Structure formats: C-alpha cells, structure tokens
Amino acid sequence: MTKDFRASAAHCAGIVPTVLGWTPDQYWSATPAELTAILYVVSAASPGSQTAEPLSRTQLEKLKETFSYG
C-alpha cells in the first residue's frame, strides 16, 4: 500500500501545479482532505461533467483566496 501511495502522490504532484497553479511546497503542505475537496470541485466543473456547473470567475477567485499559501 505504501508503494501505491508514493506512486499516487508523485503523480498528483506532477498534475497539481498545472491544474491549480500550486508550488511543490503548497502541494506537500496540503492535507489529503484539502486536496480531495479542491480536486472534486475542479473535476466536477470539467467539460462533460454531469455533477456541477462550471466554476464562475468569482468562485475560482474565492477558491484561490481561500487556499492561497503565498
């Protein structure tokens, strides 16, 4: 299980900066619950998703403000 976690964490570490614009320190400082919540919102708003409307500019800016570590 540890090997799977390491592989998943490394994979996410490569994706998160592109998707969320986070630095490596921001990624590694986030809790799994924080990352899960944010990625859920992002994936629910992705094209073709049936679970949510796309994020508005205001919602995106609010997320950036709430989860900004800089």
Secondary structure per residue as TSV (DSSP state, phi and psi in degrees):
chain	resnum	aa	ss	phi	psi
A	1	M	-	360.0	-39.0
A	2	T	H	-59.8	-41.2
A	3	K	H	-62.3	-41.5
A	4	D	H	-64.7	-40.5
A	5	F	H	-62.9	-46.1
A	6	R	H	-59.7	-44.6
A	7	A	H	-64.1	-42.9
A	8	S	H	-66.1	-43.1
A	9	A	H	-62.8	-42.8
A	10	A	H	-65.1	-40.3
A	11	H	H	-62.7	-47.5
A	12	C	H	-62.6	-37.2
A	13	A	H	-62.1	-26.2
A	14	G	H	-82.5	-25.3
A	15	I	H	-90.8	-42.3
A	16	V	H	-56.9	-43.9
A	17	P	H	-58.3	-36.7
A	18	T	H	-71.8	-44.4
A	19	V	H	-76.8	-45.2
A	20	L	H	-105.1	-12.4
A	21	G	-	75.9	19.9
A	22	W	-	-80.2	153.6
A	23	T	-	-82.5	164.7
A	24	P	H	-56.6	-40.3
A	25	D	H	-62.0	-39.7
A	26	Q	H	-63.7	-42.7
A	27	Y	H	-61.9	-51.0
A	28	W	H	-71.6	-16.8
A	29	S	H	-87.1	-18.7
A	30	A	S	-73.0	146.0
A	31	T	-	-80.6	157.7
A	32	P	H	-56.6	-36.7
A	33	A	H	-65.2	-41.2
A	34	E	H	-63.1	-47.9
A	35	L	H	-62.8	-43.0
A	36	T	H	-60.7	-45.6
A	37	A	H	-62.2	-45.5
A	38	I	H	-66.9	-45.1
A	39	L	H	-66.7	-31.1
A	40	Y	H	-62.3	-46.3
A	41	V	H	-61.9	-45.6
A	42	V	H	-64.3	-45.0
A	43	S	H	-71.3	-33.3
A	44	A	H	-67.1	-26.2
A	45	A	T	-93.7	2.1
A	46	S	S	-73.1	155.0
A	47	P	T	-55.5	136.1
A	48	G	T	89.4	-7.7
A	49	S	-	-72.6	138.9
A	50	Q	S	-102.3	3.1
A	51	T	S	-98.1	-16.9
A	52	A	S	-160.6	159.1
A	53	E	-	-76.3	153.9
A	54	P	-	-59.7	151.2
A	55	L	-	-64.7	141.0
A	56	S	-	-83.4	166.6
A	57	R	H	-58.9	-40.6
A	58	T	H	-63.0	-44.2
A	59	Q	H	-63.4	-42.1
A	60	L	H	-62.7	-45.4
A	61	E	H	-63.8	-36.9
A	62	K	H	-64.2	-43.4
A	63	L	H	-61.7	-43.6
A	64	K	H	-61.3	-41.6
A	65	E	H	-67.5	-43.6
A	66	T	H	-65.6	-40.1
A	67	F	T	-108.2	23.4
A	68	S	-	-79.6	130.8
A	69	Y	-	-111.9	5.1
A	70	G	-	-98.6	360.0
